[in-house]
């Protein structure tokens, strides 16, 4: 195992900057997830660590050794690709040993590593099959096994589950988390799927527009997003953003919506003036009468254990609420809304949460 340090690294393709002066430390044994939309730079960053893309500026340290100019095969990392990249004419065993034979490893050591990887991944019965005889999940397991036999300092996963169906993604996601617990090796995992990130990561690195928006545990980025982008990207349904005017009246912070409704804010929420109030859908309540404001229901989604209700306020502001699975709300109704603002966030015109803006 090894720490991985990115020290002010940058990367451009021609005139297009894809990674901009980025610094990050991945602790030894951590499961780190790079999360972000397409084009945010997450796969490029992973390929820079693997050596498949050059680093224009900055340093990369793996286990304390500078590696930005070291050949990919000498970095002691193993990468698992999205498309498996298995040799179709070889058996599972042959796919797993191919790289080890190329470096002249002894036969006894190769056999030990293959048997150990097969035991860990529970695929002893698959070793003599060819890729065409395997399911998608089994092929992905072989690709992971081929990485395990290298016994690297770190594993790099580039959206490895994107080719699997929904049910198989869930099962393989659990298997990957269990694998990390068993072997304890540093793992960096790239995905645009927030569910994968939230369920597997020790820490999530949220990337957007060539830079890091926030680094934190899954619950930190969910409950205390550092920016409006993070708040809107993490969570399904996404956080609501209500334009408000925040004033202080007799020691009480009040947020006035554009329709004139007023919401009292807890004292630990800092901010004044024209801001956006971020409230998670599960903190929006639907009532018949006596709400903080009213709106018209546009769409209702019944999802079994919960119901998602899409409402539009009188000023046109959209609000999403999450209620119980047996909700009787119907499209077209006018409903009252309440807001539990204990976990709310205020965002400025620069997109930063107000506590983050104050820290800067």
ABEGO torsion letter per residue (X at the ends): XBBBBBBGBBBBBEABBABBGBBBBBBBGBBBBBBEBBGAGAAAAAAAAAGABBBABEBBBBGGBBAAABBAAAAGBBBBBAAGGBBAABBAAAAAAAAAAAAGBBAAAAAAAAAAAAAAAGAAAAAABBAAABBAAAAAAAAAAAAAAAGBABBBBBGAAAABBAAAAAAAAAAAAAAAAAAGBBBBBBBABAAAAAAABABBBBBBGGBBABBBBAAAAAABBABAAAAAABEOBBBBBBBBBBBBBGGBBBBBBAAGBBBBBBAABBEBEBBBBBBBAAABBBBABGBABBBBBABBBBAGABBBBBBBBAAGBBBBBBBBAABABBBGBBBBBBBBAAABBBBBAAGBBAAAAAAX
